Amino acid sequence: MATQGKSLNVDLNSVFGAAASQFRGLNPNEPGQWPMLPKIAVWIALAVFMVVVGWFLLLSTAAEELETERGKEPTLKQDYRGKLAQAVNLEELRKQKLQVEEYVTQLEKQLPGKAEMDALLSDINQAGLGRGLQFELFRPGQVVVKDYYAELPISVRVSGRYHDIGNFAADVANLSRIVTLHGLTIGAATPAGKDGAGTGLLAMEATARTYRYLDSNEIAEQRAAAAKAKAGAKK
């Protein structure tokens, strides 16, 4: 038995010695001439290295994606709470939407169309004359077209008594159509060739702005212009 153990050790030593001898004197510039055992060892080492590198890269990418998704979590929770609140109050929100639509419809009815603008200008003029005011200036300006409506500024200068001017401003505000007064200035009226300091009359200058809705052709023109401008901005 001792002889067999000794021979086994000798054989293993010779095997390991032969294997080790294959790794001696290797020329790194000519790996193709290496013995088979070093080639296999290098291939295995490369394979392990590639697997390890790929594994770490995969884990790194997965970790970044995980952090990104975790960062989205608070926003998603907030969106969920908001949508849940909307879902709970959906019926009430629908009622509010209908109320807003009715209110908008009422406001739209207060906007004259093109054909009604002359009548509205006449109403403003009659409101001043009805209060005994003297119109020194009543000049409609250039129409300013907005997205869904058009704005017409009117330069106005009237002279009269203080209370009459105040009543005129109230009458304009109470017209069935929307008219607003801007840039009001009030001072002593000065008749031509006379000192108006003692007349007791005042002069009011203001810009009255009235609004009208756009007809279908004007809305189409506005949309076409907006689309053209958007296309030009993209270029």
Number of C-alpha atoms within 10 A of each C-alpha: 6 7 7 9 10 10 12 12 11 11 12 11 12 12 12 10 11 11 14 12 12 14 15 10 8 14 11 9 7 8 12 10 11 16 14 11 13 17 15 11 12 13 12 12 12 12 12 12 12 12 12 12 12 12 12 12 12 11 12 12 12 12 12 11 12 12 12 11 12 12 11 11 12 11 11 13 11 11 12 12 12 12 13 12 11 13 12 11 11 13 11 12 13 11 11 12 12 12 12 12 12 12 12 12 11 11 12 17 15 17 21 20 17 13 9 12 17 11 12 18 15 10 17 19 17 14 19 22 14 13 17 16 22 13 16 13 13 16 13 15 13 10 13 11 17 12 12 13 17 18 16 18 21 20 16 19 20 22 25 22 18 17 11 17 22 13 16 23 16 12 17 20 14 11 14 14 21 19 19 15 18 12 9 12 11 16 13 19 21 16 12 7 6 10 11 14 13 10 14 11 18 21 21 20 19 18 21 21 17 21 23 23 21 20 12 9 9 16 17 12 11 17 14 12 12 13 12 11 11 11 10 9 8 6 5
